[in-house]
Amino acid sequence: MARVKGEPTRYPGIVKITTSRFERGYGYRARADAREVGGGQPEKMFETIGEARDWQAGVESKVSDGTYIGKSRLTVRAAIDDWCAGQRGAANTQTARKHALAPIVAALGDRQVQSITKADVERTLAALAAGEIEGTPARSIRYSNVTRAKWSSCWADLVAQGTIPRNVVALVKPLDAPASPDEESSGDSALDPQRRLSDTEVAALLTAHDPTAAPPSDCRGAALRSHRSAARRRVFLELGLLGLRRGELAGLRWSAIHGLDTSSPTLSVKRTRVATSDGVVEQSRGKTRSAARTLPLPPATVAALRQHQDLQAADRVRAGRGWKGEDDLHVLTVDSGAPVAPRSLDDWWKRSLAAAKIAAPYRLHDLRHTATSRLFSASIPLIDVASWLGHADGGTLAIKVYGHSNPADLAHAAEALTWALPET
């Protein structure tokens, strides 16, 4: 549609236009100059010349001080792709970032970022938690909030670049976790909110995976392989109870274990094996710089590692030419000597729970929660707990994420608050 030619006024860039939009039959079209910042020459219609002058002056003032936000056709998909490409981190971290934001791209990808409102954000996050975004299964409240946090970081970057005027994602509060398991809408509904295995449950796990237990005399075929698999998982449980991350468990090699036959055996946490969009990759550094650490080994773990060496030696003999183990063998392997894929460790964990007849759907990561909570219960200094976990913040994250109270510890608290009355 051709632009209507207007009658000039004494103000540059403002013309009088005949229009039925306003009751008196005319208005004023104002044009501002934002070409200096790539914003072109935006224009707008007003009923009075005063309104037109105020708008024009306001735009040009923002252009002058660098705060003007011009029109942009940048889409949500392009913005998220650009932001993810510009972030640093290990391959698995980058993959996790893209996975967290994939539902936002699926729901809003073709929309322009400047058109996204707070209401859009509210609706999208609610749809994510409810499983109403096509191609995306329902996500837990916690994971939906992870998506919100990364989305907000992307939008904050757009604000800093001058693409959008404000971060509407940050205006939306995180989703509230349900008050009780009955109200949960995610797969975590039956999880113990403290996420710490009890001492009885830990004992059941270890008992069900005794590597020294002989198989039944009539144990053959699949049953025998299952028995050997359970014995092989014992060291997996012992290492998990040290609080190692899944990638650290999967990446652990025997070269990282020192002095098993000495009085001071240690385990060096350096390598990780993680799942990425390009497959499983092995990294020479952990999740963070502080993730690299050397841990002294408790006697039970040392015993499990020694027994596991014997199990792997027997696996090698059985496999013969089919042995796939490397010279620097991974500690956690299948019977062919090939390292266990990180995601397969989740299957190992589920089978371990089943073998111990533990019905609670604990996650593998809850072993890390259990280890940390036990350290707190033992009154280990916070900075030492952080070092054990591979945190660089001196303990802030440890107490925030892993600081679950053990009900048994509350008895000690009660004793501490028992006041002795003076004798009369």
N, C-alpha and C positions, 0 to 999 in steps of 0.2 A: 504494500500500500504506500502510495506516494505521500511524502510529508506535506502537511498543509502549510502553505506559505502564510506567515504572520505579519502583522504590522509592527515595525520596529518601535522600541521604546528608547528612552534616553539612557538605559542601562545596558551595556554590552552583554550579549548572550541571553537577553530576555525579550521575548516578542509577545504581542497580544494576538490571541487566537480566537476565532469564532468557533464556539462549540456548544453543544446542547448538554454537556456534562454538568454545567453550572446553571443555576436558575436564571441569571441575568443574560445568558446567551454567549458569554465570552469568558476567557481566562488567560493565564499567562504561562507560556512554556519557557522554562529556565534551562540553560545549558551551562555546565561547568567544564573546566579544562583540567582533566586528570591525565593528560598524555605523558606528563613527566614521569609518572609511576606506572605507565602501561595500562591505565584505566580508561583510555579513550576520552570521549566527551559525553558523559552521562547527562541525561535530560529528564525533566519531570514537569507535569502540569500542575498549576496551582490556581486557586480562585482569585487570590489578590496578589498584587505586585510585591507587597511586603513579604508574604510567605515565600514567593519566588526568590527574592533577594536574600532572605535568611538562609534558604536551602543552598543557594549557589555559594554564598560566603562560607557556610559550614563545610561544604565539600572541599572548596579550595583551601580552607584552613587545614583540613586533615591532610590534603596533598602536601601542603607546605611542611607540616611537622611529621610526615611519614606515617600517619595512622589511617590513611584512607584505604578502604577495602573495595576494590573494584569487582565487577562481575567476573566470575570464573566458571568455566565449563568442566572443571575437574570433577570426575566421578568418584564415588566412594571406592569402587574397585581400584581405580588408578592411584588414589591417595593411599590406600592400605598397601598396595604393591610397592609403591615408592618408599613408604615408611619402613616396611619390612626389609627392603633391599638396603636401606641405609643404616640398619641396626647392626651392631657387632655382637659377637657371641659364638659359641661352639655350634656345630652343625645341628645337634639335637635341640639346642635352645632356639635356633632359627626355625626349625621345623615345628616346635611347640608353639611358637609365636604365630606362625601362619595358620596352624590348626585351630588355635583359639579364635582367630579372627575370621576364619572361613565362613561361619554362619552369618556374619555381618555382610560379607560380600554376597552370599547367596540371597539374603533378604533385601539388601539395599544397593547392590553393586552398581546398577545403572543410574541411580539417582545422583544429582550433583551435590557436592558436599555442602554448598551454601543453602541448599533446600532442606537439609536435615534439621529437624526441630527436637526439642526436649521430648515432646510427645512421641516422636518417631523412635527415639532411644528407649523410652519406657516400654512401648509396645514390642519392640524387637527383643529386648531382654526377657520380657515376660513370655514371648513366643518361644524363645530359646529354651527356657527352663521347662516349658510345657511340651516341648517336642513338636511345635507347630511350624517350624521352618523346614521347607521341603528339602529332603536329602540329608537332614541333620537329626540324629536321635536326640531325645531329651537329655539335657545336661544337668548335673547337680547344681544346687544353689551356689556351692563353692566355685565350681568351674565356670558357671555363668558370670560370677563376679570377677573371675580372672579375665574373662573375655571383656567385661566392662572396663577393667583397669587398663588393658592394652589398647582398647579402642580410645579411651580417654587420652592416653599418651600420644597416640597418633593425631588426635584432634588438637592437642596442646601444641604439637609441632606445626600444624597448619595455622594456628593462631600466631605463633612466633614468626612464620613466614609471611603473614599478612594475607592469607588466603581466605580466612573466615574471621569474623569479629570477636567471637567468643566460643568457648569450649562447652557446647551444650551437653556433651556426655558427662562432664564433671558435675553438671547440675543435678544429675540423676543419682540418687543414693544407691549404694549396693543393696542387692536383694537381701531380705531378712531370712535367716535360717528358721525353719519351723520350730515351734516351741516344744514339740514332742514328736516321737517317731511316727505316730498316727497321722501327723500332718505333713510328713515328708512327701515330696513328689519325685524325688530322685532315687537312684539305685542305692544310695547310702542309708536308706531308711532304717535298717536294722543294726547299723553300726553302733557300737558302744561309743557314746559321745566323748569318752576320755581316750579311746583308741589305744589303750594300754592293755596288753595281755596280762592276765593274772599269773602269779607264780605257779598255780595249779595247772593252768593252760600251758605254760612253758614246759613244765615237767612232763605233761602228757605228750607234747610234741617231741621232746628228746627221747622219751621212753619208746615211742612208736617208731623211732628211727635209729635204733641201736645197731651200729655197724658190726658189733661182735656177736649179735644173735644169729644162731645157726638156722638155716631154713628148715621147715618141716621135712621129714624123711620122704614124704610123697610129693614134695614140691618139684614140679616139672614145667617146662615150656614157659608160657606167659606168666604163670604164677612165680616161677623162679626169677624171671626178668624183673617182675614187680618187686620181689624181695630185694634184689640187688639195687634196684632204683631207689628204694626207701633207704637202704644203707648209704647210698651215694649222696642222698639229700641231707644226711646228718651234718656234714661239714658246712653245707649251705645254710642250715639253721643256726649253727654256732657262729658263723661269720655274720649272719643277719642280726643276731642278738648283740653283736658288737656295735650295731648302729650304722653299718655301711649302707650306702645308697645302692640301688639296683644296678646302675651302670658300673659302680666300683666293684660289686660282686662279680658281674659278668666279665670285667676286664682284668681281674686278679690273676697273676701268673706266679708260678713257684719262685721265680727269681726275686719276687718282692717279699718273700718270707725268709727271715734270717734267724739262725741260731736255734732251730728246733731242739737240738741236742744240748743246748747250754742252759744256764740258769736265767738268761735274759732274752728270751725269744721275742722278735718283733715282726710287725707287718707294715710294709711301706705302701701307702695308698697313693698311687700315681696315675696309672692308666685307667681309662674307662672304656667300655664298649656300649654304644648307644644306638638306638633305632632312629633313623632319619628318613626323610622322603626318598633318599637315594639308596636306602638299605642300611644294614648295620655297619657302623664304622668304629674303628678303635682310635682313641685319642690319647696322646701322651700327657695330657693335662686333664685335671678334673673339672667339675662344674664351675669352680672359681679358683683363683690363685691360692687361696688358703685351703683348698680341698686337699692339696698334697700334704701328707702328714705321716708320721711314723708312730705306730701304736704298740705298746707292750702287750703281749698276748697272755690271757689268763690260762691256767693249767688245763681247763676243760677244752678250750679251743686248740691248745697244743696237742692234746691227746687225740682229738677228732682229726686234726691235720695229719698226724702220723698214721692213723688208721686209714685215712683217705689215700695216702700214698700207696699203701698195700692194695687197696681196692683198684686204684688206677693201674697198678702193675699187673693185677689179674686181668683187668679189662684189655690191656695191651696184648697179653698172651692169647686171650680168647679171640681178639680181632685179627691177629696175624697180619696178613698183607692188607687187610682192610683198615688198619690203624691209620687215623687221620690226625693224630696229635702232633703238634709242632715240637721242636727241640726244647724251646722254652714253653713248657706245657701250661695251659690255663688250669687253674685249680678246679673250676666247675666245668665238667665236660660230660658228654653223653658217652655211651659205652664204646663208641668208635674213637674216642679221644678228641672229637671235634668240640670246640667251645660251645657252651649253651648260649643261644640267642637271648638278649635281654628280656624280650617279651615272653620267652619260654619260661623264665624264672617265675613269672606270675602263675603259670600252669603248675610248676613245681610246688609253689606255695599252696595252691588250692588242693593239690594231691596230699600235701603234708597235713593240712587241716583235716582233710577227710580221714587220713590214716590215724590221726590222733582223736578222731570223733569230736572235733570242735565245730559246733554248728554256727557260731557267730561268724559273719562274713568279714573277718578282718582282711585288710589289704596287706600286701607284702611290706609296704612302707610303714605299717604299724609296728613292725619289729624295730624300726628306728625310733619311733615314739616310745616303745617299751624300754629300749636301752637308755634313752635319755631320761625318762621318768625315773628309772632305777638309779641313775647317777645322781639326780636331784634328791631322791630319797636317802641316798648314802651321804648327803651333805657335801658332795664334791663341789668345790668352788666354781662359781658360774663361768669364770674365764677359762677354767680347765675343761668344763663341759663343752664350751664353744670350740676349744682347740681339738678336743676329741672328735667332734662332729665335722670339723673342717669349716667352721664359720670364722669370719674375720671381724665380726662386730663386737667381740668381747662378751657375747651372751644374750644380746637383745633378742635376736631371732629365736634362739633356743628357748628362752623363757616364754616368748609370745606364742610360738607354734607347738613346742614340745613339752611345755611345763604343765603336765597333768598331775593333779594331786592324787596320791595313793591314799585311799581311805584308811589304811593301816597307820599312815603317818599322822593322821589327825588325832590318833590316840596320844601320840607324843605331844601334840599341841595342847591337848586337854591337860596332860600332866604339867606342862609348862605354865598353864594358867590356873593351877591349883594353888591357892594361897594358904599358907600356914598361919593360923590364928595364934596370937600370944597366949601362953598358958595363964590361967587365972588361979 
